[in-house]
Structures are given as structure tokens and as C-alpha cells.
């Protein structure tokens, strides 16, 4: 039996695995780079081991150091998470050779499927030969053979750019996965990205746990995922399930994996790859099937058998990835202090018990436990609306006592187990062993291995009938988002009985979330969820290419947010209430200039005739806009950005100084770093005095595990080149200068 697990990963996935381990009574061990010394996954672990260095190649990709860390910390198992070494067969062998349990598939299965080229051959396909492709084969997709997550992927639309894209993909793949192998395949325009979650044990059982649609992507990285994939014909779903199970059986698979397909406009399924690991989007499957995939991974790793058949899926779940990036500026990654991260959960009664998560460390992200309400977990945690059913139902825990036995609703203790509630209220079902529970969602008749019964009820109301929101994150308020790793801040997941309800719930939760710090894609996520193509389930991978401009346009409410910020600032300044100025006071935020007077009757806005000031404090403003009252919460963290949250949306407004400060000017043609990062290479043959052409790649900058090409803004002469491989640069650092008589003040063009 596993007693201690080291997670060979970081951030959100490490925290996710730790949560399940805690619920199962398993100790946890973290590893961390120097950049992650104070990261949340380190703080949450029972023990942590340093991996000296900053770059992934020196830390999270060093399998030898990770195995030593596991042995030094007394762990008896290693969970790889996703990314990094999660699909590395040599690492899996090193773990087992050291006498540790590998929480993943056999190395032979990884070798067969984790390499996308070998997987295609196994499934009857073959990659294209780069030396033999012609214009007729365009467009093409370059992909990394050893990893996913959009890294090492490039679309090629002109043969002239193929060699450069292959080189860039190899470099990015080697940096992200320690393996620079790439391959070519046809690129299917406007296809749907659909995948099947599989779970297998060592005794021949292979579950196909529904479908997921992951078509909304940027840079070939998923942004919004959902389960089940909407609108697929039953026959196609059955074929996808059968293909996924066949693929798993063909390689003797064990554990959790995902088989991915691209569905063409004609409805034809093309095999893409099998990911031999847990996916980022696994929570939507957990939500629909009421299971904990990490708990099941551990169970299979311990040698247990799965129940005879998979559980029945219910309802619909949607996940959105919250990134620190600016979609309006080419998805540029952002860095800085995350001052606040609060996403409210909405549980009218209670959700399926702790479907793998919750965020007990986040002020606004209540753990998904029975009894958790909209304002966070209750101290005692009564289950029913009337607070009469009984104390919180927690694995191994009674009311207020996480170590005691769970209490059956309205009954006495249930030894060792999870209380079970029947369809009409408290059930007389016997105790349920923690080790035998398929997943945390409780069901009537919750005997070992039974996952077919109706959803858990409290006081006669089904938990599965109450929509809920879950948050998975590797950050908490006050943490810093750096340049070394993926820019994902959190995943927000909503479950509801129908797709429409789940989408609405998720959009509402994101709109009302408090996310203060670097620029994020939060507004884009809300608009995506509410876009007619998405609500109508008209999904394909070209969604953002078609709709990005409209999705990133400034919001209509930004002007009112600026008004609220100006009034809150005035209310917070001492002496502002004593002096009545004859001239209007002025405060500027971004493009908005707000003018107001303070009269004996209160604030009077000069340029906003349809707005009446109702109430003002330094942190909360209420405006009446065209006869309708609107509240605004205003927060200034002192970093030059004022955050304004309202029911209609959230805004981050840069404070414009009253007097413009003199600043250094840059000469025309200067190429400035659009983000902090590391220079990984410069164009071949580049030196001062060399002639370059407009759009020519000059510098490759790596930030947050993605490569970004800096292009020449015009044709001309390279008069300065300050970039060199390995150099760390900050935003605005001068990389190069291209002089051209027609270009006086060129902006840097950035392309990923």
C-alpha cells in the first residue's frame, strides 16, 4: 500500500494530486526549482526537496534528481502529473528500478504511445516525410513527438517556411520535454478536437469515460473544454469509445490516459495521439462521472482491480483555463504579483462530495465538501437546506473533527467510511471503506465498487441537481507569476444538469471572480462562453482565429468603472471632504478622463450626464446609470493598476499620472522585448551592418515555455544587435535596431 507520494511536477497539478492524497491519508512530497521555492505546491506538501536551478532542463526534467529526492524524502511512489517527464519511459523505468511505485502506465505502453510517430504507426497511420511534401499537402502541422500542451507545434501554410518552423518546433520541444523529435501531419482546417478518457487496470478492465470537446484553442493549447462533447452522433461516439479502448488494450495500458481525435467537417474521425498521462482537463470527466481520477490512478498503481463497469455519466461540465496573458496583444504572457484570486462557489445545497478538488487555501474557492455554501465552507457543515440532516459528510471525518469517523446523516458514526444517503434521505446502508470507494461522489447504496446508484441526496434533494463550481489552482493571493513556466493561473470548472446551465454558471463565476494582478484572459473566457457559436455548440479549432478581435474589444462598462475608481480615490484622500473646489477635479485611467466636483450635496459628474452618484466610500461606489443602480468594488494595490469589480464585469485600469514624467526615447526601428524571457537564439548570420527584410525573424525569445519570434519591422540595415543566446531580458529591453528611412518609430512585431 502506498504511504507517501512524490509529485514530479509543480503548480496546479501538484496541488491537485496532493488534495486526493490528503483525503486518502497519504503523505505528500514536493520538488521545486529555485523559482518555485515559495510556490503553493511547496507550501501544501508535507515535505519538499529542492532541485537547484531555474530552467526546466536543470530541474523538473532531471529524472535522476527527482528519483533521489523521492528516496531521500522516504516516498514510496512517484506521480508524474502532466507535462515535463510524465510521458518519458526512461524516467518511469528509473522510478521502478529504484524500488518505487510508478503511478502511471507501464514504460512499454509509454514508448508505444507517448511518441506520436510510433502511435500513428500503431493505429495504422504514418507521419509525412518533410522531404517529400508538396504544395498539394498544405497546410501542414508540425508537432512534437514526445509531449503536448501546444509546445513544439507550428502550422505551415507555405513550403518556404517549413524548414524554419521545423527548427523552431524542435527547439521548443527540447526545452519543454527534453526531446526535440518532431513530425509532420496534414492540418485539418476547422476540425473539432475530441478526446476520450480511458482508465485501465492490470486485470483486463478498460473504461471509456465519455468524450471531451477541446476545440477552443490558442497556439494549439486548449482554453475551454467540456464533457460530453456536444452534438456528436451516437454512432460516432461509440466508434470513438471503441477505438480508444482498442488502443489501450493494444499496448497493455494501465492507469489514466486520453486518446485524441480530430473530427473533420464531414464527421470523419482522425486519430491524433494517445496521451499516456492525466490531462489538464480531467476535472470535467470527474464532474460528469462523479469520480476522482487521481484516486483511481493510485488504486490501480497499488494493484487493485477496477469495478466491472464504469459509472454512468450525468449532466454536463465545462472548464475554462485562466491564463496570465493578454489575448489582445498576441496572447503575450504576463508576469507579476497575483494580489487576489477569488472565485466563488455556488452550492444551493451541496455538490457531489469533493469531486477531486476545491481550493480550501483560496478565500473565495470553497472546498467541494458537503455543506459548502456560496460564501465558503461552513464551520460545522450541515448538509441540508434546513440544517437538520446532520453534520458535514467528510471522508473519515465527523462534524468539526477531520480525524473522527464520518457521521451518517441523522444517525451515529459510520466506522472508517463515508456516510451514505439514500434516494429519499438518510440511508441504512452499512459502512463504506475509504479504500474501496470508486470516487468521492457519494451514491445511494454506496458499497465497495458500486458506482451505478443514484446520486447522493441530502434530505431528499439530489446533489447532482445542484450546479456547482470548482477551482483548481497552483497560486494563492500574494504569489508571483514568473517567466519560467506555463502562464496558467487556474482552471475553473462548472457542472450542471444541462450544457446551457453549466455554461451559464461558469460564465457567471468568471465574471464575478476577483482576479487582481497581471493581465489575464478572464474577459475573453466570459465572452467566449457567451458567444453564439459556443452556446450553439458550433465548435472548431478556428474559433479564436475568426473571433479574436470582437472578443478582445474594450468593454462597454469600462467608462463607468473609471468613474467609480476616480470617486473612490477622491473619497480616500484626506481633506477631500473639507474643500469645495470651483474647478472640476480630474482623474485619468487609461483612455478615460473623469471630471467631477464635490458639492454640498455630494459628488457631481461633469461629463457623464446619465450617471448619478448614489454612494461613495474608498472601496465601494454605487452609481445610478440611466435609472438603474450599479455597485462597484474598487481596489488599489499600489502598483499603478486599479481593479474595479462589478456584477457586470471586472476591469484593470492603469492610473494615468497627473503630470507626464520625462522618459527615455528609443530610436526609430528599435526592437524591444514584448515580455520578460530568455533569448534562445538569433537569426543565422546576423550581425551589425547586415541587410534584413521586413518580417524576417531576428530573435527567438522563450517565455513561459513557449517560443516567441521577434520579427524585423521593416527592410533595412541591422545597426545594433544586443540579443545573444542565454541572455535574460525584461519587458522593454532593447534587442536590436533596424534602420530604414521609411520607418521612424516601428513597433516590435511579435509572433509565436
N, C-alpha and C positions, 0 to 999 in steps of 0.2 A: 504493500500500500504506500502511495506517495505521501510524504510528510512535509516536504519543503520543495518549492518550485522556484527556479531562477528564470526570469523572463529575459531572453536575449534580445531585448528591444527597448524602446523608450516611449515617452509621451502617452498618448491616449490608449494605445493598445496594451501597454504595460499596466496602466491603471485598471483597464477593463479586466485583464486576467487576474490581477490582484483581488478585485472585488469578489469574483467567484471563489478564489482560493480562501479568502477570509470566511465566506459563507460555508465552505466545506471543512473548515478547521485546518487548512494547510498553510504553513509558514511561507513567506514570500521573500525573494532576494532580487534586488535590482542591480543593474550595471549602469554606469554612467560615464560619459565623457566629461572633460573639464568644462565644456559649455553647459552641461546639464547638472552641475554639482548641486544646485538648489532646486532642481526641477520637481514637479509634483510627484512623478512616479518614484523619485528617490525618497521624498518625504513620506510617502504612503507605505513603502516597503518595510518589512521587519528588519532587513539587513541590506546593505548596499556596498558594492565593490567598484572602485574607480578603475576606469580604462584610460590611461594617460593620453592626452592629446585632444584635438578638436575635430579633425576631419573624420568622416566615417571610415575611410580606409585604415586609419590608425586606431579606431575604437570599435564601433559596432560591427565592422566587417572582419575583425580579428577573432576568428573562431578559437584559436589557441588560447587567447587571453580569457575568453568567455568560459571555456571549459575549466581553466584554472580557477576562475572566480567561483564557479559553481562548487568545485571541490573545496576551496578554501572556506566558503560560507556554510558548508555542510548541507547543500541542497542535494536531493536525490533525483531530481527531474529538471529538464530544461524545456520551456515553452518558447518557440521562436517568434511568436507574434506574426506580423506580416511585413514584407519588405526586408531589407538587409539580407540576413543569411537564412531566411525562412524556407527558401527553395534551393538550398545548397546541400547536395547529397554528401559531400565530403564533411561538412560540418555535422550533419546527422550521424555519420559514422564515428566521427571523433567523440561525439557525446556518448554514444553507446559503448565505444571502445574504452571509455573512461569509467564504465560501470554505472552510468546514469541512464535514467529513463528519458527517451525522446518522445515528447508529446507532439507527434506528427506522423506522417506516413513513412513506410519503410524507405530507406535510401534508394533501393532499386526502383520503387514507384516514382520517387522524385526524379531520378535520372531519366526514366521513360517519359515523364510528362512535364517536368519543370522546364526542360529545354523545349521551346516552342517548335523548333525544327523537327526534333525527334517525335514530338507529339503529333504533328501533322502527318508524318510518315506512318505512325502507328494507326491513325484514324483514316488512312487511305489517301492522304493529300501530300503535297510536296511544295516547298517554297520555290520561288522563282530564282533563276540564275541571273545575277546582276549583269553578267557579260552578254547575255542573250536577249535581254528585254528590248523592245522597240517602242516607237510612239503608239502603236496599237495597244500596248499593255497599260498605258497611262489611264488614270492616275495610279500610283503605287504607294504602298505603305511600308516604311522601314520600321522594323520592330526589334527590340532587344530579345534575345533568345532566353535569357535567364531571369527575367523579372517582369514587373508590371507597373501599374500606377502612372502610366503615361511617360515614364522615363525611357529615353532611348527610342522614341517614336517620332517619325517625320513623314509628312505627306509629300510626295514628289509629283509634280504636275508637268515638269519639263525635264527631258533626259539630260540636258546640260547641267542641271543642279544635282543629279543623282550622286556623283562622287562626293561632293561636299556634304550632302545630307547623310550619306553612309558614314563618313568620317565623324561628323558631329554626333550621330547616334551612338557610334562605338565609344566615343569619349564619355558621353553621358551615362551609358550603360555600365562602363567600367567603374565610374565614380560611384554609382548608386548600388551596384550589385557585385562588384569585384570581378565581373565577366563582361568583356567587350564584344561577345559574339552577337551579331545582328543578322536579320534575314529580310527578304522581300516577299510581299504578297500583294494581290490586287486590292485596291482601295475601293470599297463599295460606297458610293455616294448615297446619302440619306437612308442608310440602313438603321435598323433597330438593334441595339446591343442588349441581348437577352441571355441570362445565365441560369444554371440550375445548381442549387446547393445539394451536395451529396454528403453522406455520412456512412462510414463503413466500419465494421468490427473485424476481428480475426477469425470469425466463425461463419463467414459467408453472407452475412446480412449487409445489404447496401440500401440505404434510404435515399430516395429522391424527394427533397423537401421543397417542392414548388418551384416557381420561376421568379426571377427578379428582372425588372427592366432598368437598365443603367444608361439609357441613350443620351441623357443630357450631360454633355461632357465639354470641357475646355482643355485644350492642349492634350487631348486624348486621356484626360483624367476625369473621373466621374465627379459630378457635382450633386445631382439629385437621383436617388434610387428608390424603387418601390417594389413591393411584393403583394399579391402576384402581379406579373406583367399583364397590363390590361389589354383586352381586346383580342387575344390570341385564340384561334380556333382550337377546340378540344383536341382534334386530331394532331395539330402541330405540337401542342403541349405534351401529349402522350409520346410523340416521336422524340421530343427533346429529352423527356424523362428517360426513355428507353436508351437513347444514345449516351446520356450521362452515366447511367448505371452500367452500360456495356463498357464504357471507357474505364470506369473504376475497377470493374471485375478483370479487365484485360491486363491490368498491371498489379493485381493483388493489393488493391488500395486499402488503407486503414486510416481512420480519423476523418476530419472535415476537409472537404475540397470543393472546388467550384469548376464546372465545365461551362465555357463561354461560347456563345454563338452570335453570328451577325445575321439578322433576318433581312433579306432584300425586300424592295418594294413589291416584288411579285410573291412574297411569302415563302421564299426558299431559305432554308437554314444552312449557313456555312459554319463549320467548326472553326473556332479561333484558337482556343488553347484550354488547358486544364491548369488551374492554379492549385498547387498542392499545399495549401495553407488556408487559414482563416482569412476571409475577405474583410475589407473595411466596412462593407455594407451588410455584414452578417446580422446586425440588430433587427432589420426588417423581417428576416426569416424567423428570428427568435420571437418576435412580436406576434406574427401570424400563427405560428405553431405552438406558442406557449412553452418554449424550451430554452435551455441555457446551453448553447453550443460549446462553450468553454468547459462547462461541467461534463458534457458528454465526451469531449476530447480527452479529458483527464480519466474518465471512466474507461474508455477504450484503451488508453495507454496503460492502465492498471490491469488490463487483460479481461475486463468484464465484457459480456455479450450485450448487444442492444436488444430491446424487446422485439418480438416477431415482426411488428409492422410499425411504420412511422405514425405519428399523431396526425389528426385531421386539422388542416388549416382553417382558420376562421378570420373573417374581416380583412382589413387592408392596412398596410403600413407604408409610410413614406419617410425617407431620410434625406436631410439636407446637410451638406458639408459647409461649415462656416470657416472661410479662409481669411487670413490676413493678407489681402491683396486688393488691388484697385482694378476692377474689370474695365473701367473707362479708359485706362492707360495701358492697354495690352496685358492685363492680368498681372501687372507688376507686383511682386511680393513686397510686403511691408514689414517693418520691424519696429520695436519699441515696447514700452511698458503697457501691459494689459491691465488697466486700472480697475475694471469691473467686468465680470461675466456672470450674468444672472438671467436664467431662462426659467420662467415659472412653469410648474407642472399644474395640470388641471384635472383633478380627480374627483368627480362628483360623489362617488362612493369610495372605490378603491380600484386600482388596476390589477391585472394578473400579478401575483406576488413577485416582485423583484425580478422581472424578466431580464435577468443578466445585468441589471445596472441601476441607473440613477446616479446622482452626484452628491453624496452626503457632504462632501467638502465644500460645495458651492452654495452660497447663501440662498440663491433662487432656484437651485436644482434639487428638489427633494428626492431622496432615495425612493425607489419604487417599492414601497412596503405597504402592506395593508394598513389602511387608516391614514395614509399621507394625503393631506389636503392641499388646496391651492396655495397656501402660504407656507408650505414646507411640512416636514414630518411632525406629527403631533407627539407631545411628550409621552403620553400614555398609549395613544394609538388605538382608540376604539374603532371597531370595524364598520358598524352600520351607521346609517344617517342619524338614527335615533340614539346612538351611543349606548345601546342596550345589549348588543350581541355578545360582546366580550372584548378582551384586550387584543392588542396587535398580534397578528399571527406571524411569527418570525421563526425561521428555522432554528431549532434549538433554543428558542428564547421566549420567556413569558413577558408579561407586562413590565416594562422598565428593567428587565433582567435579561441581558443578552446571553447569559450563560445557562439560565434555567430551562426547563422543558417548555415546549410550546403549549399553549392552552387551547383546548377545543372551545369554540365559541359557546359561551354559556355553560361550559362543562368544566371538569377538572383537568389536571395535567395529562398530556399525552406523552408517554415516555419516548425520548430520543427523536421525536419526529415532528412533522408538520401537521397542524390541525387540519382536518378535512371537513368541509361543509357540503351538505347535500343540496339537491336542486331546490328544496323548499326551506332551507335554513340549516341549522346545526345537524350534523350527521352523527350517527353512532358508529361510524367506521372505526376500525381499530387503528393502533399506532402505525406510523409510516416511517421506516428507517431513512435517515438522511442519505445513506449511501445507496439507497435503491430508488431514489426519486429521479425520474427521467429529466425533469426540468423544474424550475422554481414555480411555474404557474400551477396552482393547485386545482384539482378537479375532483368532482364528486366520486366517491369510491376510490380514493387515491391510494390504491395498493401498489406494491412494488411493480414497476414496469407498466402500469396501466395508464395509458395516455389517451384513451378513447372516450372517456366520460365527458359529461357536460362541464362547462366552465365553472370554476369555483363561484359560489354565491354566498353573500352575507345578508342575512335577514330576507332571503328570497329574491335578491336582485343580482343578476349575473355580472361578474366583474368584466367579462368580455363585452358587455353592453355599454360600458362607461369609457368613452375615449380618454386617452392619456398621452402624456408627452414624456419622453426620456431624453437625457443628455449624457453623452459620453465625451469626456474631455481629458486632456493632459495638462490643462492650465487652470489656475485659480487667479482671482483678483490680486494684483501686485506682481505677478510673474512677468518676466521679459520674454518677448518673442525675438529670437536671434536669426542669424543668416545661415546657419549651418544645416538646418533640417527643413522638412516639409512645412509649408505655411498653414496647415490645417489647425484651427483652434479647437473646434469641437464638432461633434455630429449631433444633430437634433432630430429625434425620431418621434413620429406621431402614429398611434394606432386608433382605428375606429371601425365600427361595423361595416362601413362602406368607404369606397375610394373618395367620394366627394367630401365626406365628413373628415376623413384623415387629412386630406389636402387642406381643407379649411382650418382645421385645428393646428396644423403645422405652420401655415402662413400667419395665423393669429399669434402663436407663440413666438415666432421670429420677430414679428412686428413689435411686440410688447417687450422683447428682451432688452436688458441693459448690457450693452457691449461697448465699453469705453476704452479707447486706446488707439492702436494703429487702424488705418482704413481697412474695412472688411467688405466682403461681398454680400452682407446681410440684406441690403435693399434689393440687390439683384435676385437673391433667393426668393424673397417675397413676391416680386414682380413675376418671376418665372412660374411660381406656383399658381399665380392668378392669371397667367397668360391664356388666351383662348385655345391655343394649340395644346397646352399642357392639360388644362381642365377637360378638353375634349379628347384626351388620350391620343392626339396626333403626334406621336413621338418619333424622333430620329436624331442621329448624331450631328446633323447640321443645324440644330435649333439655335445655338448661340451665334453661329456664323450669320444666320438670317436676321436675328432679332436683337443683337447686342446693342446697337445704337439706341433703340427705343427703350431697352431695359436699363440703360445707364444714364438716361436723360435726367436732368435735375428734377427733383420732386416739387409738386405744386405747393406743398406746405412749408418749404424752406424759408420763405419770406416771414411767415408767422413765427417760425422757430427763432429767427434772428430778432424779431421784435421782442419775444419772450426773453431771450438772452440779454438784450440791452436793458430791459426793465429790471430783470433780476440783478444785473450788475449795478444799476443805479440804487436799488434797494439795499444792496450790501455795502455801499460806500458811506462811510461816516460823514455826517454833515449834510448829506444829500437831502435830508428832510427839512433842514432849517432855512436853506436859502432858496428863494424863488427867483430863478433866472429869467430875465426878459428875453434873452435869445434862446432858441432851441438847443438842447444838448444833443450831441451826435455820437453815435457808436457804430462801428462798422465791423461786419463779419463777412469774410469772403466778398462776394459781389454786392452784398446788401448794406446799405447805409440807412440807419434808423435814426430819425429825429423825433424828439419828444420834449414836452415841457412838464414840469411838476407844478401844478396849481394848488389852490386851497382845497379843491375838490378831488385832487389826486392827479394821476398821470394823464396827459393828453397827447395823443399821437398826432404828428403834423402831416405825415404823408400817407396815412392809412385810414381814409375816411370810413371804411366799412368795419373798422375794428374798434371796440370799446374795451378799455382796461377795467376788469372787474376786481381783481385782487392780485397783489404783488408781495412776494417775500423773496429773500435772496436765493431761494432754491425752488420755489414753485410760483408759477404765474397762471392766472386764469384770464383768458380773453374771450370776449363775445364777438364772434365773426359772423357777420350777416345774420345776426339774431340768434346764433347758436353758441352756447358756452363750450370752450375747449380748454382742458388743462394741459400745462407744460411743466415738466420737471427739468430743472437746469442744474448742471454740474460743471464746475470748472476745476480741473485737476492741476492747474498752474503750468501746463505745458504748451500754452498758446492755442489750444483747441477747447471750445466749449461744447459740451454734449447736451442736447436737448431731446428728451424722450416724451412722447405723447402717444395716445391711443391710435393716432393716425399714422405714426411712423417715428423714426429716430433720425437725428441729424447731428453731424460733427462739423462745427463751424469754426474755421480759422479766424482768430482775432486779428483784425487789421489795425496796426498801431496808428495812433493819432498823428504822429509825425513820422514821415518816412525816414528810416535810418540810411545813411550812405552805405553802399555796399560795393564790393569788388566787381568790376565788369570783366567779362570774358571776351576775348577777341572773336571776331566772326569765324565761323567754321569750327568752333571748339566742340569736341565730343565729350560730354560729361557723363559720368556713371549714373544711370537712372535708378540705381538701387545699390545698397551695400553688398559686397560679394568678393569673390576671388577671381582674378584673371587666370583662366586656364590655358589660353593660347592666343597668339596673334597671327594674323594672316601671313602666309608663306611669302618670304621675300620683302616684307615691309620694312622700310627704313626711311629716315628723313630724306626728302627730295624725290621719293618715288611718286609716280603718277598713279592716281586711283580713279575709279569711276563711280558714279552715283549708284548707291545700293550695294556696293561691294562690301562683303563682311571684312571688318578690320580687326575686331577684338571679340573674343568669346569670354563672357563673364558668367561664373557659376554662382547662383544664389538659391538657397533653399532646395538643393538637389536638382535644380533644373538649369540648363544652359541657356543663355540669352546672347544673341548676336548683336553687336553694335555695328551698324552699317554706315558707310560714308554718306553724308548728307548731300553731296554733290560731286561732280567730277572736278578734279583739280590736283594740287600738289600736297603731299603729306609733309607739312612743315615741322611737325613735332609728334613724337611718339613716346608717351610716358608709361604706357602699359607694358608689363612684362609678366610672363607666366609665374604664378605663385604669389603675386602681389595682392594684398588685401586692400580694398578701396572702400571708401564711404560714399554715400549719396553725394553727387555733385563733384566728385574728384575728376580732374582733367585727365582724360585718357589719351587724346590725340587732337591734332589740329589739321584741318584740310582747308587750304586757301583757294578761293575761287573768286573771281571778280564779280560774279553774279550773285554770290551768296554773302550777305552781310551779317546775318545773325541766324544761322541754321540751327534748328533744333535737332537733338540726337534722335535718330530713329532706332527703335529697339524692336527686335523680333525674336521670338522663341522658336 
